[in-house]
Amino acid sequence: MSVKNGDYMVADDGVELIKLYQKVYDLSDGRVTPLVGNLLSDLGYDSWYSFQPKPTHPVLGWSEAMDFEGTSLRIKRPVLLDFGAAGKGCLVDIIAKLLIDSGINQFCVNGGGDMYIHNHIEKVGLENPVDTNQMIGVVEISGGSICASAINRRKWGAYHHVVDPITRLSTDKIVASWVVAETAMLADMIATCLFLVPVEKMLKEFDFEYLLLDSKMQAACSKLFEQGLFAG
């Protein structure tokens, strides 16, 4: 989203989204930021998906580019904001709230793999990022949200969609992540953060279950996922 200099009023849903970004920006030492948009575009992940990298520029720091207080967002310099780390999860939560407010008491909202499950048990297959015709396990979710992120779906040349704004390179240690949390926005955000931030650091600030696959296809996970992984 291209944004010019100026003051903007943010709706309630957007306030919660930006507050979460502020928190993880500090927690990740600037590695998870909505200001990564210009870098992604320079690398070829642009609005027309050219996948043609161009020379890159340093990613602006939060205070360099904007201020946020209450419901007011002040943009100091023109920026290309990217809320991809949690935006889809936020939308899933909005839809889930509409259903609950309408008196629908049992449902699953599936927003392209970002799922919000309400008042029933859902068995969710865990896609193998190396062979998408296979699953590496199944996890049972009895409520809340599960979100996943992997490097195999949006990949071009030496890059994929998870980019470290400090190095200006795509991450290479983690190939896939799955997170279960109370809301889809939080699960979506943490699933991205775990490519860039140690899981132990995130667990000090947030309540979630997780599964990580590294580049050698070695798994690290919490108890919920451990019992659902297939042997081998």
N, C-alpha and C positions, 0 to 999 in steps of 0.2 A: 504494500500500500504506500504510494508516494504521497508525502505530506509536506506542505510548505510551511514556512515560518508562521507562527501565530498561536493564539490561544484557542483551545478546543474544549468543549464540555463533553464528558464521557458518560455514557449510560451506565446503569448499575452493573450490568453483566460485564461491561468493559472495565469498570473500576476493579472488580475482583480479578480479572485477567491481568491487568497492569500491576496490581499489588503483588500478585504471584511472581510476575516477571521481575519486579524490583527485588523481591526476596531471593530468588535464585540467582539473579545477577550478582548480588553481594556474596552469596554462598559459593558461587562458581568462580569468583574473582574475575568476573566479566566474560566468562566463556559461554554462558547462556544469556543471550541478549536479543531483543527485537531489532536491534540496530545492525544485525548481520545481513539485512536485506540487500544493501548495496554490494556487499562482498559476494553473496550468492549470485547476484545478477552479473557481476564482473566475471565470475567463474563459468558462466554459461547457463546457470539455472535461472533464466530470466523469464519475463512475462510471455515470451513466444517460444520458450524452450529451445533456444538455438544450440545449446551445449557446445558453444564455441568460446573457450576462455579468452579473456582479455587481461591486460595488466591490472593488478589489484591495488587498492589503497587501504591504509589502516582503517580499522573499524573505530568509529567515534565512541568515546566513553559516554556513559549515561548522562553525567552532568554537563558534558560538552554539548550534547544534542538536545536535551529536554529536561524539564522539571515536571513533577507530578505531585499534586496535593489535593486531597478531597476528591472532587470530580473534575478538576481542571488539569488539562495537559498543555503545557507550554512547549512548543517546538522552537528551538533556537536557531537551528540550521536545517535546510531542506534535507529530508531523509527518506529512505525507502524502508519502511517498517515491515518486519516479517514476524507474524505471530504463529507460525507453523508449529512451534513446539507445543502449544497448548490450545490453539484456536479451534481446532476440530473438536477436541474434548469439551471445550466450553460450549460449542453449539449442541453437542449431544446432551449436555446437562440442561440446557435451555429447553430442548424438546422433552426430556424426561420430566422436567418441572411442569410443563404444560399438560402432559398426560396425567400426572398426579393431581394437579389442580382441577382437572376435568373429571376426577373420580375414577380413573382407570387404575386398578390396584395391582395388576400383574402384567408385566411387559418386559421386553428387551429392545432397547434402541441400539441398532448396529450402524454406526457411521463409518463404513469402510474399515472395520476392524477395531474401532474405538467403541466399546460396548458399555451400556448402562443397564444393569439387571435389577429388576424390582420385584420382590416378593415371590421369587421362585428360583429353582436351581438350574443353571445353564452349564452344560458341558462344552468346553471350548477347546478345539484342537490347536496345537502349537505348531505352526508351519516351520518346516526345515528351511532355513534361508539359503542353503546350498542346493537343495532339490525341492522345489515348491510342490511336487507331487507327493511328498512325504510329510508326515508329522513326527515330531520328536517326543510328543507326549500329549496328554489331555489333562486339563485342570477343571475342577468343579467350582463354580462361582455361585454363591447363594445370595448375593446382593452387592451393591456397589458397582465398581467399574473395573474393566480390564482394558488396557491399551498396550500396543506393541509398536516397536520401531525396528527397522532392519536396513542394512545398507544395500541390499540386492535389488530393491524395486526402483530406486531413483539413482542411477549410477551412470556416469559418462566419463570416459578417459580415466584419468587418475583421481577423479572426484566422485563423491556421493553427497547426498543432501545434508549430512551432519558435518558441519565445518567448524573447526576451532578458529575463532576470530583472532586469537593471539598469533598462531602460526600461519593462518590463512590456508590451511590444508585440511582435507577430510581426515577424520579420526580413523585409526587402523587397528586398535586393540580389541574393540568390541564389534561383533557383527550383527547382533540382535539383542533386543531387550523386551521383556514383558513385565508389566507392573499392574498390580491390583491395589486400588485405593478407594476411598469413600466416594470421590467424584471423578468423572471422566477428565475434567480439566486437570486435576492433580495427577492422575495416572498418566495422562498424555505428556504432561510436562516432565515428570520424573523419568518416564521411558526415554526421553531425549537426554535429560541431564546425565543419566548413567553412562552415556558414551563419553562424557567429559569430566565427570565428578565422581570420586570414589563413593561407592555405595554406603560405606560407613558414615561418611560425612552427611549424606542425605538422610540417613536413618536417625541422626541426632535431631533433625528438624521436622521430619514428616513420618507419618504412620503409613506403611505400605508393605506389600509382599512383592518379591521380585524374582526374575530369572534372567541371567545374563549368559550369552554364549560368546566366547572369545574367538580370536582368529584361528585357533587350533581346534575349535568346536568343543572346548572344555566348558562345562556348565558350572555356574555358581548360583545358588538360589536359596530362598527362604523355605520354610517347612511346607507351606501350601503347595508350592511347585514341585518340591522334591518328591512327594508321593505320587505325582502324576507323570513323571518322566519315564520314557521307555528305556529298558536296559540297552547298553551299547551305544 
